[in-house]
Each structure stands twice: as C-alpha cells, then as structure tokens.
Amino acid sequence: NAEYMGVLWLCEMLARVRHLAPALRGASRILSTAAPSGGAAAASVPPPKPAERTKWGGLKDEDRIFTNLYNDNDAYISGALQRGDWYKTKEFLSFGPDWIIDQIKASGLRGRGGAGFPSGLKYSFMPKVSPDGRPSYLVINADESEPGTCKDREIMRHDPHKLVEGALIVGFAMRAKAAYIYIRGEFYYEATCVEKAIAEAYQKGFLGKNACGSGYNFDVYLHRGAGAYICGEETGLLESLEGKSGKPRLKPPFPANVGLYGCPSTVTNVETVSVCPTILRRGPEWFTSFGRKNNAGTKLFCISGHVNNPITVEEEMSISLRDLIEVHAGGIRGGWDNLLGIIPGGASVPILTKDICERVLMDFDALKAERSGLGTAAVIVMDKSTDIVDAILRLSKFYKHESCGQCTPCREGTGWVVDILDRIRVGNADIAEIDMLEEITRQIEGHTICALGDAAAWPVQGLIRSFRPEMEARIKKARGNVTVNMADKPQAHASH
C-alpha cells in the first residue's frame, strides 16, 4: 500500500545521504579553509569571554549609597534632598508594586540583618489581596542588639531619610498600610533623629495621605523598645510591639500571614530597606556589578577590636577580610602577625583563625564555606593579647542573660555552657569536658523556637574547633600535666 511504499522511499533516501556524508564533510572542510579572513566564517566565531574577577573592593565614592555616613553634611531634609533622596519617588510608585518587587529581585539584594535571605523574594510573600479585609504592615527592625554591630545606628543618625524613603517604597511594594520602625531603647539620639526625619517627610507631603502625590496613603511610626536582645528576633519584636513580653512565637503561622496585630506583616532590616531607593534610581544592573554572584551590592562593615582605626565603612561585597582591615581600619594593632582571630559577622558567628583570615572573602557564601557567616558584618578583631577562652565566655554570659527562657535547651544549656567555660578558663576542668561542652552546644543548636540558641552555640563551637589545643594546655597546666579520669570525678553538677 501507499504507506508501505512511502517508508521504503524514506529508507532509500536515508541510505543515499549516509553514503554521501563523507564527501559532504570533505567539501565542508575545503569551503571553510577557503573562506576569506573577516568573512562569514570568521564572524561566526564567538568572542572570548571576559576575564573572571578575582579581586573585589576599592569602592569609589560615586558608588557609595550612604554618602553622609560620617555626618559630613546636614542629616535632615535639606541635606537629604541635595544628596538625591526622594528623587523620582513618585515615579517609582507610579510603576506599581510588582515593578518594585521585580527590581529588588533583579538586584540580587540579600537581607543585611544577618540571615542573608533574598529580599525581593521575601517581600513577594506578602499577599496581594486581603480577602478578609486585614491590612498589611511593614515592620523595620532597628533593634541592633548584636554585640559588635553599629551600622544601623549610623544610618539612623546621619542619613535617616534613606530609611524613611525606603520604608515608603518597600511598604508600597507590599501594599502595606503603614510601617513601624522598632528601635532599641538605648538609641535615644538615633530615635530623635528618625522622629525628626519622619516629621519632615510629613511636612513635605512625602508621607501620609497621598504620599508623594501618588494617591497612596502611607504612615510611618517609630516605636522604642526596652533593650532586650531577644526582640531582635522578628516574632519576639512583634510581640514587644504589641505590648507583650518579647518572647518569640512558634512558626507557622509565619508573619507574612499572621504578623503584627494578627495581620500580614514583613519584618526587615534598616540597611536592607535603606538601600532600596538607590537600587531603583541607579538600576539593579548597577547593584549587581558589585560583589560575586549571589553576593551582590555594597555593604556596611563595622570593624572593632584590636585595630588601629575602628570604623564603620561602606565597601563592595566580596572584598577580602585582610584588605578590609588593612585599607580601612589601619591594620592590626602590632601588625598582621600579631593577629589571633577574627569574628567576621557579629558575636553569634564562629571565630576565624589567622590563616583563614588571610584568604577569606567577606560575603555570605565564602564565609559559610569556612563554617562561619557574614551575619551583620560586624568584624571583631582579636590580637594575641586576648584570652580567647575568656572572650568567648563573655559572649556566652551575654546569651545566657538574654535568653527569654521559653525553650529548655536554651534556658538550661546556656547556663551549663557558661559554667564549664568558666572553669576551663582557669583550668579547673577535665579534658573530657571539652567534648561535653561541644555536645551541649549541639543539643542547643536547632532545638529552640528562635535562632538565639544557635547564636549561643556557634561561638563556642568555633572556639573548640579552632583553639582546642589552647583549652587543653590550660587544663593540663593547672593540673600539673595530670589528666583526671571523668569516671573518678565527683558529679558536682547534678543540680543542673
């Protein structure tokens, strides 16, 4: 039949093509060899890939977002307008919430409060429509209680209009009714600066009814906390904002569904919100030109401890830790060889030893690969004069004091950690207790409602991982190089 004959014809054609294939390939080679240079054949060659960057840093002044970080000019509305704040804000709002979210997503901005979650994605979790009529809220975490961290306060006292404008833009993108800025009680001066900036924005028509002439109504409120570290955790903050004790909530439900006053809410960091207007003005491509892939943008780094020039500085993400300290902080006190270790991201991340500090980059992924973290980018430098066990003990006492007490592993475990570390500090311990100490931190980590348990565990784990020989030497020295068997030791901690 016709179908069968068609199949036979197709097979015959394929056989002929297979038979002619060698000749066709030869002709192709001849033609390609004969093609003149600069012709179509040459044009088809793909251009070479640009050389991959291996060094970051050296941010130029024209690329800085926070241009009044050191209070060189007026911090309020007159200076803010001269620096470009509130420029094209009405135009951005006219593009709609989805456009703003897409721009933030395209920029690759990750949260600057510690977790490093993609900000555009987080903001997109807010519901676009409220079927039951509940309003949405933006909550800005200005608590900044992480030891060693001092970046957000510089924004609030020297460049507060970046925060206020960012609150409007991000709040509008989430379709929020209002923004609440939760500031720690000790930041009295900073709170005064932000309150003045908010009042100026209302006077200019940038906030309130018909904000920036956009037809959108948006309010910003400042709320002063009472100074508890736990209120830096998003749900603990929401509880405190509602007038309750600052104890974190179980999740789910997540704040994007049930947050402040039972309404959809997003809690975000001061620096994260403050950079959004500049990203919209200069474009997401500009922001992604800084830093390595998935670590885009510029960042405020707080450098303290044993350096010649403690400073908060804005730099490119992925700058090397050594360059950051040598260029901006004047180097280590006594020279680089006097370095003992560095905590790279605030008190809650593990310490890095000198050999790691010489090569590591300051971004989320590089520090995670070294079993530490960027956190809040609070760089705490310790030279060889530091009693490293005593330093980590001091942090452990802080976390013990700041535990809200809800979760047994955190409430009890932080006390056990302090007790054992305190005895190791003077050598009144057993070598086996170092392993016991690490086991306690493993039982705290990941077994609590919020991340305070992790924050209490990680510095101790970093101490054991990097400075165990120092801990053992201290115990041996105190015991005259005699190790006591734990089985023979009286159990003095049964009450714990």
Disulfide bonds with the S-S distance in Angstrom:
none
